[in-house]
């Protein structure tokens, strides 16, 4: 559920980036934000596992 959610969010952000400008810096920013969200979701997932065990 979580990884799928992040990919959908990344695609939406990417489309917004395409609409605004096609500058490499902005695309890099979008990729960076998507990467951070994935890390954050993974961390939440590990925290949930720790809470369960």
CHARMM-style PDB file with segment names, atoms N, HN, CA, C and O in Angstrom:
ATOM      1  N   UNK     1       0.839  -1.208   0.000  1.00  0.00      PROA
ATOM      2  CA  UNK     1       0.000   0.000   0.000  1.00  0.00      PROA
ATOM      3  C   UNK     1       0.874   1.258   0.000  1.00  0.00      PROA
ATOM      4  O   UNK     1       0.668   2.168  -0.803  1.00  0.00      PROA
ATOM      5  N   UNK     2       1.853   1.296   0.913  1.00  0.00      PROA
ATOM      6  HN  UNK     2       2.021   0.557   1.565  1.00  0.00      PROA
ATOM      7  CA  UNK     2       2.683   2.496   1.071  1.00  0.00      PROA
ATOM      8  C   UNK     2       3.543   2.805  -0.171  1.00  0.00      PROA
ATOM      9  O   UNK     2       3.529   3.941  -0.647  1.00  0.00      PROA
ATOM     10  N   UNK     3       4.292   1.823  -0.705  1.00  0.00      PROA
ATOM     11  HN  UNK     3       4.304   0.901  -0.319  1.00  0.00      PROA
ATOM     12  CA  UNK     3       5.112   2.128  -1.892  1.00  0.00      PROA
ATOM     13  C   UNK     3       4.270   2.583  -3.086  1.00  0.00      PROA
ATOM     14  O   UNK     3       4.674   3.481  -3.824  1.00  0.00      PROA
ATOM     15  N   UNK     4       3.106   1.970  -3.275  1.00  0.00      PROA
ATOM     16  HN  UNK     4       2.777   1.240  -2.675  1.00  0.00      PROA
ATOM     17  CA  UNK     4       2.211   2.345  -4.372  1.00  0.00      PROA
ATOM     18  C   UNK     4       1.762   3.798  -4.204  1.00  0.00      PROA
ATOM     19  O   UNK     4       1.690   4.558  -5.170  1.00  0.00      PROA
ATOM     20  N   UNK     5       1.464   4.164  -2.960  1.00  0.00      PROA
ATOM     21  HN  UNK     5       1.522   3.547  -2.175  1.00  0.00      PROA
ATOM     22  CA  UNK     5       1.014   5.527  -2.649  1.00  0.00      PROA
ATOM     23  C   UNK     5       2.112   6.536  -3.012  1.00  0.00      PROA
ATOM     24  O   UNK     5       1.830   7.583  -3.595  1.00  0.00      PROA
ATOM     25  N   UNK     6       3.360   6.213  -2.666  1.00  0.00      PROA
ATOM     26  HN  UNK     6       3.589   5.362  -2.193  1.00  0.00      PROA
ATOM     27  CA  UNK     6       4.469   7.127  -2.944  1.00  0.00      PROA
ATOM     28  C   UNK     6       4.707   7.265  -4.445  1.00  0.00      PROA
ATOM     29  O   UNK     6       5.005   8.359  -4.924  1.00  0.00      PROA
ATOM     30  N   UNK     7       4.579   6.168  -5.195  1.00  0.00      PROA
ATOM     31  HN  UNK     7       4.337   5.279  -4.806  1.00  0.00      PROA
ATOM     32  CA  UNK     7       4.798   6.237  -6.646  1.00  0.00      PROA
ATOM     33  C   UNK     7       3.718   7.090  -7.307  1.00  0.00      PROA
ATOM     34  O   UNK     7       4.008   7.870  -8.214  1.00  0.00      PROA
ATOM     35  N   UNK     8       2.478   6.941  -6.853  1.00  0.00      PROA
ATOM     36  HN  UNK     8       2.243   6.307  -6.115  1.00  0.00      PROA
ATOM     37  CA  UNK     8       1.377   7.756  -7.382  1.00  0.00      PROA
ATOM     38  C   UNK     8       1.636   9.227  -7.087  1.00  0.00      PROA
ATOM     39  O   UNK     8       1.439  10.082  -7.951  1.00  0.00      PROA
ATOM     40  N   UNK     9       2.081   9.523  -5.858  1.00  0.00      PROA
ATOM     41  HN  UNK     9       2.241   8.829  -5.156  1.00  0.00      PROA
ATOM     42  CA  UNK     9       2.396  10.892  -5.464  1.00  0.00      PROA
ATOM     43  C   UNK     9       3.539  11.444  -6.316  1.00  0.00      PROA
ATOM     44  O   UNK     9       3.503  12.596  -6.748  1.00  0.00      PROA
ATOM     45  N   UNK    10       4.549  10.609  -6.550  1.00  0.00      PROA
ATOM     46  HN  UNK    10       4.577   9.673  -6.199  1.00  0.00      PROA
ATOM     47  CA  UNK    10       5.679  11.006  -7.376  1.00  0.00      PROA
ATOM     48  C   UNK    10       5.266  11.327  -8.801  1.00  0.00      PROA
ATOM     49  O   UNK    10       5.746  12.294  -9.392  1.00  0.00      PROA
ATOM     50  N   UNK    11       4.373  10.510  -9.352  1.00  0.00      PROA
ATOM     51  HN  UNK    11       3.983   9.724  -8.872  1.00  0.00      PROA
ATOM     52  CA  UNK    11       3.875  10.732 -10.710  1.00  0.00      PROA
ATOM     53  C   UNK    11       3.090  12.036 -10.799  1.00  0.00      PROA
ATOM     54  O   UNK    11       3.218  12.781 -11.770  1.00  0.00      PROA
ATOM     55  N   UNK    12       2.267  12.310  -9.766  1.00  0.00      PROA
ATOM     56  HN  UNK    12       2.163  11.705  -8.977  1.00  0.00      PROA
ATOM     57  CA  UNK    12       1.497  13.554  -9.728  1.00  0.00      PROA
ATOM     58  C   UNK    12       2.437  14.760  -9.658  1.00  0.00      PROA
ATOM     59  O   UNK    12       2.238  15.751 -10.361  1.00  0.00      PROA
ATOM     60  N   UNK    13       3.465  14.669  -8.804  1.00  0.00      PROA
ATOM     61  HN  UNK    13       3.627  13.864  -8.233  1.00  0.00      PROA
ATOM     62  CA  UNK    13       4.447  15.741  -8.688  1.00  0.00      PROA
ATOM     63  C   UNK    13       5.191  15.936 -10.002  1.00  0.00      PROA
ATOM     64  O   UNK    13       5.457  17.067 -10.409  1.00  0.00      PROA
ATOM     65  N   UNK    14       5.527  14.830 -10.665  1.00  0.00      PROA
ATOM     66  HN  UNK    14       5.310  13.912 -10.334  1.00  0.00      PROA
ATOM     67  CA  UNK    14       6.245  14.883 -11.933  1.00  0.00      PROA
ATOM     68  C   UNK    14       5.406  15.570 -13.007  1.00  0.00      PROA
ATOM     69  O   UNK    14       5.917  16.377 -13.784  1.00  0.00      PROA
ATOM     70  N   UNK    15       4.099  15.238 -13.044  1.00  0.00      PROA
ATOM     71  HN  UNK    15       3.684  14.583 -12.414  1.00  0.00      PROA
ATOM     72  CA  UNK    15       3.179  15.866 -14.006  1.00  0.00      PROA
ATOM     73  C   UNK    15       3.069  17.364 -13.744  1.00  0.00      PROA
ATOM     74  O   UNK    15       3.062  18.161 -14.683  1.00  0.00      PROA
ATOM     75  N   UNK    16       2.984  17.747 -12.480  1.00  0.00      PROA
ATOM     76  HN  UNK    16       2.990  17.099 -11.718  1.00  0.00      PROA
ATOM     77  CA  UNK    16       2.944  19.160 -12.111  1.00  0.00      PROA
ATOM     78  C   UNK    16       4.224  19.861 -12.576  1.00  0.00      PROA
ATOM     79  O   UNK    16       4.180  20.982 -13.083  1.00  0.00      PROA
ATOM     80  N   UNK    17       5.351  19.191 -12.399  1.00  0.00      PROA
ATOM     81  HN  UNK    17       5.387  18.281 -11.987  1.00  0.00      PROA
ATOM     82  CA  UNK    17       6.636  19.736 -12.834  1.00  0.00      PROA
ATOM     83  C   UNK    17       6.675  19.938 -14.340  1.00  0.00      PROA
ATOM     84  O   UNK    17       7.192  20.946 -14.822  1.00  0.00      PROA
ATOM     85  N   UNK    18       6.129  18.981 -15.087  1.00  0.00      PROA
ATOM     86  HN  UNK    18       5.708  18.162 -14.696  1.00  0.00      PROA
ATOM     87  CA  UNK    18       6.075  19.059 -16.546  1.00  0.00      PROA
ATOM     88  C   UNK    18       5.213  20.243 -16.996  1.00  0.00      PROA
ATOM     89  O   UNK    18       5.521  20.930 -17.971  1.00  0.00      PROA
ATOM     90  N   UNK    19       4.120  20.457 -16.250  1.00  0.00      PROA
ATOM     91  HN  UNK    19       3.869  19.899 -15.459  1.00  0.00      PROA
ATOM     92  CA  UNK    19       3.211  21.553 -16.593  1.00  0.00      PROA
ATOM     93  C   UNK    19       3.874  22.914 -16.326  1.00  0.00      PROA
ATOM     94  O   UNK    19       3.765  23.832 -17.139  1.00  0.00      PROA
ATOM     95  N   UNK    20       4.555  23.035 -15.190  1.00  0.00      PROA
ATOM     96  HN  UNK    20       4.643  22.289 -14.529  1.00  0.00      PROA
ATOM     97  CA  UNK    20       5.167  24.313 -14.823  1.00  0.00      PROA
ATOM     98  C   UNK    20       6.367  24.625 -15.715  1.00  0.00      PROA
ATOM     99  O   UNK    20       6.295  25.509 -16.569  1.00  0.00      PROA
ATOM    100  N   UNK    21       7.449  23.915 -15.521  1.00  0.00      PROA
ATOM    101  HN  UNK    21       7.508  23.198 -14.828  1.00  0.00      PROA
ATOM    102  CA  UNK    21       8.653  24.127 -16.335  1.00  0.00      PROA
ATOM    103  C   UNK    21       9.376  22.804 -16.524  1.00  0.00      PROA
ATOM    104  O   UNK    21       9.212  21.881 -15.726  1.00  0.00      PROA
ATOM    105  N   UNK    22      10.164  22.713 -17.567  1.00  0.00      PROA
ATOM    106  HN  UNK    22      10.297  23.463 -18.215  1.00  0.00      PROA
ATOM    107  CA  UNK    22      10.947  21.500 -17.819  1.00  0.00      PROA
ATOM    108  C   UNK    22      12.411  21.827 -17.520  1.00  0.00      PROA
ATOM    109  O   UNK    22      13.302  21.542 -18.321  1.00  0.00      PROA
ATOM    110  N   UNK    23      12.640  22.433 -16.349  1.00  0.00      PROA
ATOM    111  HN  UNK    23      11.916  22.665 -15.699  1.00  0.00      PROA
ATOM    112  CA  UNK    23      14.001  22.753 -15.928  1.00  0.00      PROA
ATOM    113  C   UNK    23      14.598  21.560 -15.178  1.00  0.00      PROA
ATOM    114  O   UNK    23      13.912  20.950 -14.357  1.00  0.00      PROA
ATOM    115  N   UNK    24      15.846  21.219 -15.440  1.00  0.00      PROA
ATOM    116  HN  UNK    24      16.404  21.714 -16.106  1.00  0.00      PROA
ATOM    117  CA  UNK    24      16.474  20.059 -14.791  1.00  0.00      PROA
ATOM    118  C   UNK    24      16.494  20.185 -13.264  1.00  0.00      PROA
ATOM    119  O   UNK    24      16.335  19.196 -12.548  1.00  0.00      PROA
ATOM    120  N   UNK    25      16.690  21.407 -12.780  1.00  0.00      PROA
ATOM    121  HN  UNK    25      16.819  22.210 -13.361  1.00  0.00      PROA
ATOM    122  CA  UNK    25      16.763  21.603 -11.332  1.00  0.00      PROA
ATOM    123  C   UNK    25      15.435  21.239 -10.675  1.00  0.00      PROA
ATOM    124  O   UNK    25      15.411  20.605  -9.621  1.00  0.00      PROA
ATOM    125  N   UNK    26      14.330  21.644 -11.304  1.00  0.00      PROA
ATOM    126  HN  UNK    26      14.349  22.159 -12.160  1.00  0.00      PROA
ATOM    127  CA  UNK    26      13.004  21.366 -10.748  1.00  0.00      PROA
ATOM    128  C   UNK    26      12.713  19.869 -10.773  1.00  0.00      PROA
ATOM    129  O   UNK    26      12.155  19.331  -9.816  1.00  0.00      PROA
ATOM    130  N   UNK    27      13.082  19.200 -11.845  1.00  0.00      PROA
ATOM    131  HN  UNK    27      13.535  19.637 -12.622  1.00  0.00      PROA
ATOM    132  CA  UNK    27      12.892  17.736 -11.943  1.00  0.00      PROA
ATOM    133  C   UNK    27      13.726  17.023 -10.888  1.00  0.00      PROA
ATOM    134  O   UNK    27      13.275  16.050 -10.285  1.00  0.00      PROA
ATOM    135  N   UNK    28      14.946  17.512 -10.668  1.00  0.00      PROA
ATOM    136  HN  UNK    28      15.312  18.303 -11.158  1.00  0.00      PROA
ATOM    137  CA  UNK    28      15.810  16.935  -9.632  1.00  0.00      PROA
ATOM    138  C   UNK    28      15.163  17.108  -8.259  1.00  0.00      PROA
ATOM    139  O   UNK    28      15.204  16.201  -7.427  1.00  0.00      PROA
ATOM    140  N   UNK    29      14.563  18.284  -8.026  1.00  0.00      PROA
ATOM    141  HN  UNK    29      14.529  19.021  -8.701  1.00  0.00      PROA
ATOM    142  CA  UNK    29      13.867  18.567  -6.762  1.00  0.00      PROA
ATOM    143  C   UNK    29      12.701  17.605  -6.560  1.00  0.00      PROA
ATOM    144  O   UNK    29      12.489  17.107  -5.454  1.00  0.00      PROA
ATOM    145  N   UNK    30      11.945  17.343  -7.624  1.00  0.00      PROA
ATOM    146  HN  UNK    30      12.117  17.748  -8.522  1.00  0.00      PROA
ATOM    147  CA  UNK    30      10.808  16.419  -7.560  1.00  0.00      PROA
ATOM    148  C   UNK    30      11.287  15.005  -7.209  1.00  0.00      PROA
ATOM    149  O   UNK    30      10.703  14.334  -6.359  1.00  0.00      PROA
ATOM    150  N   UNK    31      12.360  14.566  -7.877  1.00  0.00      PROA
ATOM    151  HN  UNK    31      12.835  15.110  -8.567  1.00  0.00      PROA
ATOM    152  CA  UNK    31      12.921  13.232  -7.617  1.00  0.00      PROA
ATOM    153  C   UNK    31      13.407  13.148  -6.168  1.00  0.00      PROA
ATOM    154  O   UNK    31      13.204  12.141  -5.489  1.00  0.00      PROA
ATOM    155  N   UNK    32      14.056  14.229  -5.705  1.00  0.00      PROA
ATOM    156  HN  UNK    32      14.221  15.047  -6.256  1.00  0.00      PROA
ATOM    157  CA  UNK    32      14.581  14.282  -4.342  1.00  0.00      PROA
ATOM    158  C   UNK    32      13.455  14.186  -3.316  1.00  0.00      PROA
ATOM    159  O   UNK    32      13.565  13.448  -2.337  1.00  0.00      PROA
ATOM    160  N   UNK    33      12.367  14.937  -3.543  1.00  0.00      PROA
ATOM    161  HN  UNK    33      12.278  15.536  -4.338  1.00  0.00      PROA
ATOM    162  CA  UNK    33      11.209  14.912  -2.640  1.00  0.00      PROA
ATOM    163  C   UNK    33      10.579  13.520  -2.625  1.00  0.00      PROA
ATOM    164  O   UNK    33      10.222  13.003  -1.566  1.00  0.00      PROA
ATOM    165  N   UNK    34      10.445  12.921  -3.807  1.00  0.00      PROA
ATOM    166  HN  UNK    34      10.735  13.341  -4.667  1.00  0.00      PROA
ATOM    167  CA  UNK    34       9.877  11.572  -3.908  1.00  0.00      PROA
ATOM    168  C   UNK    34      10.745  10.570  -3.145  1.00  0.00      PROA
ATOM    169  O   UNK    34      10.229   9.683  -2.465  1.00  0.00      PROA
ATOM    170  N   UNK    35      12.072  10.718  -3.265  1.00  0.00      PROA
ATOM    171  HN  UNK    35      12.491  11.438  -3.817  1.00  0.00      PROA
ATOM    172  CA  UNK    35      13.026   9.864  -2.559  1.00  0.00      PROA
ATOM    173  C   UNK    35      12.870  10.002  -1.047  1.00  0.00      PROA
ATOM    174  O   UNK    35      12.887   9.010  -0.319  1.00  0.00      PROA
ATOM    175  N   UNK    36      12.719  11.250  -0.581  1.00  0.00      PROA
ATOM    176  HN  UNK    36      12.706  12.056  -1.172  1.00  0.00      PROA
ATOM    177  CA  UNK    36      12.532  11.506   0.849  1.00  0.00      PROA
ATOM    178  C   UNK    36      11.234  10.893   1.364  1.00  0.00      PROA
ATOM    179  O   UNK    36      11.203  10.326   2.457  1.00  0.00      PROA
ATOM    180  N   UNK    37      10.158  11.005   0.576  1.00  0.00      PROA
ATOM    181  HN  UNK    37      10.183  11.465  -0.312  1.00  0.00      PROA
ATOM    182  CA  UNK    37       8.871  10.434   0.997  1.00  0.00      PROA
ATOM    183  C   UNK    37       8.971   8.919   1.110  1.00  0.00      PROA
ATOM    184  O   UNK    37       8.416   8.326   2.035  1.00  0.00      PROA
ATOM    185  N   UNK    38       9.678   8.288   0.168  1.00  0.00      PROA
ATOM    186  HN  UNK    38      10.129   8.770  -0.583  1.00  0.00      PROA
ATOM    187  CA  UNK    38       9.859   6.831   0.215  1.00  0.00      PROA
ATOM    188  C   UNK    38      10.625   6.437   1.478  1.00  0.00      PROA
ATOM    189  O   UNK    38      10.246   5.486   2.162  1.00  0.00      PROA
ATOM    190  N   UNK    39      11.708   7.171   1.792  1.00  0.00      PROA
ATOM    191  HN  UNK    39      12.015   7.944   1.236  1.00  0.00      PROA
ATOM    192  CA  UNK    39      12.495   6.888   2.996  1.00  0.00      PROA
ATOM    193  C   UNK    39      11.619   7.046   4.239  1.00  0.00      PROA
ATOM    194  O   UNK    39      11.663   6.217   5.147  1.00  0.00      PROA
ATOM    195  N   UNK    40      10.813   8.130   4.271  1.00  0.00      PROA
ATOM    196  HN  UNK    40      10.777   8.804   3.534  1.00  0.00      PROA
ATOM    197  CA  UNK    40       9.940   8.398   5.408  1.00  0.00      PROA
ATOM    198  C   UNK    40       8.936   7.270   5.608  1.00  0.00      PROA
ATOM    199  O   UNK    40       8.695   6.842   6.737  1.00  0.00      PROA
ATOM    200  N   UNK    41       8.349   6.788   4.512  1.00  0.00      PROA
ATOM    201  HN  UNK    41       8.544   7.136   3.595  1.00  0.00      PROA
ATOM    202  CA  UNK    41       7.373   5.683   4.578  1.00  0.00      PROA
ATOM    203  C   UNK    41       8.044   4.405   5.071  1.00  0.00      PROA
ATOM    204  O   UNK    41       7.481   3.669   5.882  1.00  0.00      PROA
ATOM    205  N   UNK    42       9.259   4.149   4.569  1.00  0.00      PROA
ATOM    206  HN  UNK    42       9.716   4.747   3.910  1.00  0.00      PROA
ATOM    207  CA  UNK    42      10.001   2.956   5.015  1.00  0.00      PROA
ATOM    208  C   UNK    42      10.288   3.035   6.513  1.00  0.00      PROA
ATOM    209  O   UNK    42      10.148   2.045   7.231  1.00  0.00      PROA
ATOM    210  N   UNK    43      10.693   4.224   6.980  1.00  0.00      PROA
ATOM    211  HN  UNK    43      10.807   5.028   6.397  1.00  0.00      PROA
ATOM    212  CA  UNK    43      10.985   4.411   8.399  1.00  0.00      PROA
ATOM    213  C   UNK    43       9.730   4.172   9.241  1.00  0.00      PROA
ATOM    214  O   UNK    43       9.796   3.514  10.279  1.00  0.00      PROA
ATOM    215  N   UNK    44       8.598   4.699   8.799  1.00  0.00      PROA
ATOM    216  HN  UNK    44       8.545   5.233   7.955  1.00  0.00      PROA
ATOM    217  CA  UNK    44       7.337   4.463   9.502  1.00  0.00      PROA
ATOM    218  C   UNK    44       7.049   2.961   9.569  1.00  0.00      PROA
ATOM    219  O   UNK    44       6.630   2.444  10.605  1.00  0.00      PROA
ATOM    220  N   UNK    45       7.281   2.270   8.447  1.00  0.00      PROA
ATOM    221  HN  UNK    45       7.622   2.690   7.606  1.00  0.00      PROA
ATOM    222  CA  UNK    45       7.049   0.833   8.365  1.00  0.00      PROA
ATOM    223  C   UNK    45       7.907   0.090   9.393  1.00  0.00      PROA
ATOM    224  O   UNK    45       7.417  -0.801  10.087  1.00  0.00      PROA
ATOM    225  N   UNK    46       9.197   0.464   9.488  1.00  0.00      PROA
ATOM    226  HN  UNK    46       9.594   1.188   8.924  1.00  0.00      PROA
ATOM    227  CA  UNK    46      10.088  -0.183  10.451  1.00  0.00      PROA
ATOM    228  C   UNK    46       9.673   0.138  11.885  1.00  0.00      PROA
ATOM    229  O   UNK    46       9.757  -0.722  12.762  1.00  0.00      PROA
ATOM    230  N   UNK    47       9.231   1.358  12.124  1.00  0.00      PROA
ATOM    231  HN  UNK    47       9.162   2.056  11.411  1.00  0.00      PROA
ATOM    232  CA  UNK    47       8.770   1.751  13.462  1.00  0.00      PROA
ATOM    233  C   UNK    47       7.548   0.922  13.859  1.00  0.00      PROA
ATOM    234  O   UNK    47       7.440   0.471  15.000  1.00  0.00      PROA
ATOM    235  N   UNK    48       6.623   0.722  12.906  1.00  0.00      PROA
ATOM    236  HN  UNK    48       6.711   1.088  11.979  1.00  0.00      PROA
ATOM    237  CA  UNK    48       5.449  -0.112  13.184  1.00  0.00      PROA
ATOM    238  C   UNK    48       5.864  -1.540  13.540  1.00  0.00      PROA
ATOM    239  O   UNK    48       5.307  -2.140  14.459  1.00  0.00      PROA
ATOM    240  N   UNK    49       6.841  -2.080  12.814  1.00  0.00      PROA
ATOM    241  HN  UNK    49       7.293  -1.592  12.068  1.00  0.00      PROA
ATOM    242  CA  UNK    49       7.339  -3.434  13.101  1.00  0.00      PROA
ATOM    243  C   UNK    49       7.929  -3.489  14.517  1.00  0.00      PROA
ATOM    244  O   UNK    49       7.688  -4.436  15.265  1.00  0.00      PROA
ATOM    245  N   UNK    50       8.709  -2.453  14.871  1.00  0.00      PROA
ATOM    246  HN  UNK    50       8.905  -1.683  14.263  1.00  0.00      PROA
ATOM    247  CA  UNK    50       9.310  -2.398  16.204  1.00  0.00      PROA
ATOM    248  C   UNK    50       8.239  -2.329  17.292  1.00  0.00      PROA
ATOM    249  O   UNK    50       8.373  -2.958  18.341  1.00  0.00      PROA
ATOM    250  N   UNK    51       7.182  -1.567  17.039  1.00  0.00      PROA
ATOM    251  HN  UNK    51       7.073  -1.056  16.186  1.00  0.00      PROA
ATOM    252  CA  UNK    51       6.083  -1.452  18.007  1.00  0.00      PROA
ATOM    253  C   UNK    51       5.379  -2.808  18.172  1.00  0.00      PROA
ATOM    254  O   UNK    51       5.024  -3.197  19.285  1.00  0.00      PROA
ATOM    255  N   UNK    52       5.181  -3.522  17.056  1.00  0.00      PROA
ATOM    256  HN  UNK    52       5.470  -3.206  16.152  1.00  0.00      PROA
ATOM    257  CA  UNK    52       4.517  -4.825  17.096  1.00  0.00      PROA
ATOM    258  C   UNK    52       5.360  -5.836  17.885  1.00  0.00      PROA
ATOM    259  O   UNK    52       4.836  -6.579  18.715  1.00  0.00      PROA
ATOM    260  N   UNK    53       6.673  -5.856  17.616  1.00  0.00      PROA
ATOM    261  HN  UNK    53       7.099  -5.252  16.942  1.00  0.00      PROA
ATOM    262  CA  UNK    53       7.564  -6.783  18.319  1.00  0.00      PROA
ATOM    263  C   UNK    53       8.110  -6.117  19.577  1.00  0.00      PROA
ATOM    264  OT1 UNK    53       8.883  -6.730  20.314  1.00  0.00      PROA
TER     265      UNK     53
END
